Amino acid sequence: MKNLGAMMKQAQQMQSKMAEMQEQLAAVEMTGSAGGGMVQVTLNGKSEARAVKIDRSVMGDDNEMLEDLIVAAFNEAKAKVDAHAKNKMSELTGGIELPAGMQLPF
């Protein structure tokens, strides 16, 4: 039974660290850009959009190009957030990979 108690304590510690990590991730902001920086999208660590900046020079008649640049900037920012979250999770788990399909708790 000592092992079960130790495992429960470890699980509680891990849960506490996960909650702390979630708070830290919410405070992180990552910016993706497209079109040589003409479009920028900033996301927080939970992949929630925080800001969009668009250079006036791309606000012409070509809405399709602007839409593509926004999507590209968002995807770059999302990739940065995902990489940062994966790195933090790796630190938390001591480098042990999560099983396939298991993701961060948000």
N, C-alpha and C positions, 0 to 999 in steps of 0.2 A: 504493500500500500504506500510505502514511502515514495516509490517511483511515480505513482499516480498523483500524489500531492505535489511532487516536484514538477510534473508535467502541467498540472493545473496552474501552478505559479508561473511557469514559463509562458503559458497561453495568455494569462492575464497581463504579464509584462509585454508580450507581443501586441496584444490588443491596445494597450496604453500607448505603445510606440507608434502603432498604426494611426491612432487618433491624432497624435502629435504630428505625424508626417502629413496627414490630410490638412491640418491647419497650416502647416508650412507651405504645402503645395498651393493652397488657396491664395497665399500671399505672393507667390512667384508670378512674374509676368514674362512672357516670351513674345517676341515680335517676329513675324514673317514678312517678307517683302517680295514684290514682283515688279517687273518692268524697270529694273535698275533702281528700285527704291521709290518709284512713282506711286506705288500702292503699298500700304503697310497695314497689317492687321495684328493687333495685340490681344493675346488670350491669357487668362490666368491659368494656374496649374490644374484647374478642373475643366479646362477647355471651354470656358465661358468667354465670349467676346467682351473685351474691355474697351477697345478703341479701333477705329478705322481712319486712316489718313490717306487722302487722295490728292495728288498733285493736280493743280488746275489744268495743266497741259493735257491731261488725258480725259478731261470732261468735255469732249467734243460730241460729234454726232455718232461716233462709233461706240455705242453702248455695249455691243458684244465684246469688244476688246476690253473695256473696263470691267465687265462682268467676269471675264476670264482671268484678268489680273487679280481681282478680289478673291476669287476661288483659289488661285495659285498662292497668294499671300497667306490666306487662311490655312491652306494645307501645309505650307512651310512652318507656320507657327504651331500647328497641331503636332507636326513631327518633332519639333523642338520640345514641346510640352511632354509628349510621350517618352522621348529619350531621357528627359530630366526625371520623370516619374519612375521610369525603369531603373535608372541609376540610384535613385533614393531607395527604391524597394530592394535593390541588390545590397545596398549598405545595411538596410534593416535586417535582411535575412542572412547576412553574412556571405553573400554571393551564391546562395542556393537558389536555383531557378524554380519558379512557380510551375506547378503541373500545367499541362496544356489546357487551355480554356479557362484557367483561373486568372482573374485580373485583380487589379487594385480595387479596394472596396468602395468605389464611387462611380 
